[in-house]
Amino acid sequence: MNFEPELDADEQDALRAWATCDVPGDFAERVAAQAAAGAQRSQRIAEAEARPMWAAWWIGIVAAAAAVVLALSLLASPPAHEGVADGRDEITALREAARDLLARECTPCHLAEAEGAEADAIAVFDVADPQWDAGLSSTQLAIAVDRVAESGAGQGGVAGFRRYVDAELARRGAGVR
């Protein structure tokens, strides 16, 4: 169905006579062209409304599937603070566990208040100091893993201490193992 209104010669003359004298000569043709364009637009809109909405339906299905996948991935991943007590961040929890291990394995040498404390050992770190690791270089931290292993702390203790040292070195950006 193609609608293009056409004016016959009498209608064009009547339209020209109706228009004022400063209207261009092709005024009637332009009016007819605009009417035809409007009719074509109306026809395209009607055809678009009659089309099935399969594209919108598929977009909705894909969006719903993406939401389900996101929800499942959030449920499957452990929270960032899992295994950490009292809302502390992971590095803090690892540091405190490492300090507890050092207090068991490195006392009395690294405990200033202990009988048998060694001045050279206290100069490196004191396990009573909450910031015991602040004065240790990245190299000293890496070496401390071997020292803890030599102390007889056991595989679990050494593994926990190594997790702390790895996290601390990563935090410092040293990358030393």
N, C-alpha and C positions, 0 to 999 in steps of 0.2 A: 504494500500500500504506500504509494508515494503521492503526497499532497503538495502540489505547487499551484497556488492560486494564480490565475492569469487574468489580466484585465483585457477586455476587448478594446478596440479603438475608441468606441463611444465612451466607455467607462474611463479610459485614460484621459480623454478630452474633458470629461466632466470633472475629474480630479484636478487636472491642470487649471480649469476655470475656477474651481473652488480655492486653489492655492493663491497666495498673493503673488504679485509680479516679481518679487525678488527670490522666489523659490527656483532652484535649478531646473533645467529642462528634464533631467532624468529622475525627478522626484517620484513620479508614479512608479517607475521601475524599481527604485530603491525601497519604497514602501511595500511593493509586492514581494521583493526579495526577502525583506525582514519578516514578513508574514510567513513566507515559505520556510525560513530558517526556524522560526518559532514552532511551526508545525512539526518540523523534523526533530527538534529538541523534545517536544512533547511525545513524539513517537518513540524516541530512544529511551526516555524515562519510563514509558509504559512497558517497553521490552525488558528493560533492566528489572523492573518490579516483578515481571512475570517469570524471570529466570529462577531456577532453584538456588537456594542459599547453601550449596554444598561447600563452598570455600569457607564461609564463616563457621559452618558446622565443624569442619576439619581443624580450623584454627582453635576453636573451643576445646576440641578433644586433645590436641597437642598441648595446650596450656594446662589442662587438667592433669595430663600425664606428667608434665614437668613439675607441677606442684606436688604430686604424689612422690616422685623421685626425690625431690628436695626434702620433703618431710621424712621419708625413709632414711635418707643419708644423715639427716640431723639426729634421728633416733638411734642410728647405728654407731655414730661416732661418739666416743666418750667425751664428757665435758673436760674442758681445759684444766679444771682444778681437781679432777679425779685422783684420789689417793693423797691429797694434800689436806691437812687438818687446819681448822680455824681460818679458812680463807686465805692462807698464806700462798704466795706464788711458789712455783716448783723449785726454783733455784734456792729460795730461802729454806724450804723443807730439806732439800738435798744438803745444803750447807750445815744445817743443824744436825742431821743424821751423821754427816762426816765428822763433825766436832764431837759428837757422842762416841763415835768409834775411836777417834784419836784420844779421847779422855780415858777410854778403857785400855788402849794398846800403848799409848805413849806417855803414860804417867809412871813414874814421877818426873822423868827428865823434862817434859814440856809443861809442867804445872808448877808455877812459881811458888805456890804456897806449900808444896809437898816437900817432905824431907827427902833429900836425894835429888832435888831439882838441879839441873846443870845450866850454868849461866849461858854457855854457847847455844844450848837448845832453846832456852827461854828467849834469847835474842832473835831466833828464827820465828817462833810463835809460842804463845801461851794458850793452852786449851781453855783456860778460865776466861779469856778475853772473847766477848761475843764477836768481835771483828778479827778473830785469830788469823784469817786468811788474807786480810787487807795488805799486809806487808810482804806476802809471798809473791815472787815473780812467777810468770807463766812456766818457766823452766823448773822452778822449785816445786810448783804444784804437780807437774808431770813426774818429777822424780819421786814425789811423796807417794805416788801409787806403788812404786816398787818397794819403798820403805814399809808401807802398810802390809804389803804381801809378805815381806820378810819377817814382820812382827808376829806372824801366825794368826792373823785375823780371820782366816778361813775364806773360802771362795765367795760366800755371800757378802761378807764384810768388804772384801776387796772389790767385788763387782759394784756394790753400792757407792764406795768411795770413788771408783773410776767414773760412775755416772755423774757424781758431783763435779769431779775435775773436768770431765768433758763439757759439762754445761757451763762451768765457770770460764773455761778457756774459750768456748764459743761466745759467751757474753762479752768477754774481753776482746774478742776478735783475733786472738793469737793463733788459733788453729794448730797449736802444738799438742802432740799426743804423748 
